[in-house]
């Protein structure tokens, strides 16, 4: 007789992913002559679920190494850039949430400089940044399994591995020797 059981467990119940490309304008203390390098570091973030979205609040530092004074001096200009991202969630099922879900954020692409140029007026940098985040909501869900009595278990196909020796004492010593060699 087949029986069903409901098991309550935690699982990913919703996901969302968002890629962003944004432009930041940075004004260094000196008029730049050229950009020698640009990198993005110190990415931090936190997230919370708001309705059918996850709001991610974060920041990162943009560092621009540049030459100024007609290429005779160099400096590094650094600015901390805050951001707020809303990631739309896509649910597997349309069940109502319990409000006790966990929000997990995975960074697919940390903020990264894909272009750094000097503005035509020569006074600031225009930095293009890309980033990609994946949000997962973990919550309680119910799964249904089928329970079968143990007598419904499939037969195992055992091969007879008894010794071909005629003496029962040698058969038992041979099998104990096998046991000790397989564990020792």
WOWO-V843621 format. One record per pair of residues at least 4 apart in sequence whose C-alpha atoms are under 8 Angstrom apart, sorted by the first residue. I is the first residue (numbers start at 0). J is the second residue. If there is no record, write none. Layout:
BEGIN
{{I/J} {I/J}}
END
This chain:
BEGIN
{{0/147} {0/148} {1/145} {1/146} {1/147} {1/148} {2/145} {2/146} {2/147} {3/143} {3/144} {3/145} {3/146} {4/143} {4/144} {4/145} {4/146} {5/141} {5/142} {5/143} {5/144} {6/141} {6/142} {6/143} {6/144} {7/139} {7/140} {7/141} {7/142} {8/139} {8/140} {8/141} {8/142} {9/137} {9/138} {9/139} {9/140} {10/137} {10/138} {10/139} {10/140} {11/135} {11/136} {11/137} {11/138} {12/90} {12/91} {12/92} {12/135} {12/136} {12/137} {12/138} {12/140} {13/88} {13/89} {13/90} {13/91} {13/135} {13/136} {13/137} {14/88} {14/89} {14/90} {14/133} {14/134} {14/135} {14/136} {15/86} {15/87} {15/88} {15/89} {15/133} {15/134} {15/135} {16/86} {16/87} {16/131} {16/132} {16/133} {16/134} {17/86} {17/131} {17/132} {17/133} {18/129} {18/130} {18/131} {18/132} {19/129} {19/130} {19/131} {20/127} {20/128} {20/129} {20/130} {21/127} {21/128} {21/129} {22/125} {22/126} {22/127} {22/128} {23/124} {23/125} {23/126} {23/127} {23/128} {24/123} {24/124} {24/125} {24/126} {25/78} {25/123} {25/124} {25/125} {25/126} {26/122} {26/123} {26/124} {27/31} {27/76} {27/122} {27/123} {27/124} {29/67} {29/68} {29/122} {30/67} {30/68} {30/121} {30/122} {30/123} {31/65} {31/66} {31/67} {31/68} {31/117} {31/121} {31/122} {31/123} {32/65} {32/66} {32/67} {32/68} {32/69} {32/70} {32/121} {33/65} {33/66} {33/67} {33/70} {33/117} {34/63} {34/64} {34/65} {34/66} {34/115} {34/116} {34/117} {35/63} {35/64} {35/65} {35/66} {36/63} {36/64} {36/65} {37/61} {37/62} {37/63} {37/64} {37/112} {37/115} {38/61} {38/62} {38/63} {38/111} {38/112} {39/59} {39/60} {39/61} {39/62} {39/110} {39/111} {39/112} {40/59} {40/60} {40/61} {40/62} {40/110} {41/58} {41/59} {41/60} {42/57} {42/58} {42/59} {42/60} {42/109} {42/110} {43/57} {43/58} {43/59} {44/55} {44/56} {44/57} {44/58} {45/55} {45/56} {45/57} {46/53} {46/54} {46/55} {46/56} {46/102} {46/103} {46/104} {47/53} {47/54} {47/55} {47/102} {48/52} {48/53} {48/54} {48/102} {49/53} {49/54} {51/87} {51/88} {51/89} {52/85} {52/86} {52/87} {52/88} {53/85} {53/86} {53/87} {53/88} {53/102} {53/134} {54/83} {54/84} {54/85} {54/86} {55/83} {55/84} {55/85} {55/86} {56/81} {56/82} {56/83} {56/84} {57/81} {57/82} {57/83} {58/79} {58/80} {58/81} {58/82} {59/79} {59/80} {59/81} {59/110} {60/77} {60/78} {60/79} {60/80} {61/77} {61/78} {61/79} {61/80} {62/75} {62/76} {62/77} {62/78} {63/75} {63/76} {63/77} {64/73} {64/74} {64/75} {64/76} {65/73} {65/74} {65/75} {65/76} {66/70} {66/71} {66/72} {66/73} {66/74} {67/71} {67/72} {67/73} {67/74} {68/72} {86/134} {88/134} {96/100} {96/138} {97/138} {97/139} {99/138} {100/136} {100/137} {100/138} {100/139} {101/136} {101/137} {101/138} {102/134} {102/135} {102/136} {102/137} {103/134} {103/135} {103/136} {103/137} {104/132} {104/133} {104/134} {104/135} {105/132} {105/133} {105/134} {106/131} {106/132} {106/133} {107/130} {107/131} {107/132} {107/133} {108/129} {108/130} {108/131} {108/132} {109/129} {109/130} {109/131} {110/128} {110/129} {110/130} {110/131} {111/128} {111/129} {111/130} {112/126} {112/127} {112/128} {112/129} {113/126} {113/127} {113/128} {113/129} {114/126} {114/127} {114/128} {115/124} {115/125} {115/126} {115/127} {116/124} {116/125} {116/126} {117/121} {117/122} {117/123} {117/124} {117/125} {118/122} {118/123} {118/124} {118/125} {147/151} {147/152} {148/152} {161/170} {162/170} {162/173} {162/174} {163/170} {164/169} {164/170} {165/170} {166/170} {167/171} {168/172} {169/173} {170/174} {171/175} {172/176} {173/177} {174/178} {175/179} {176/180} {177/181} {178/182} {179/183}}
END
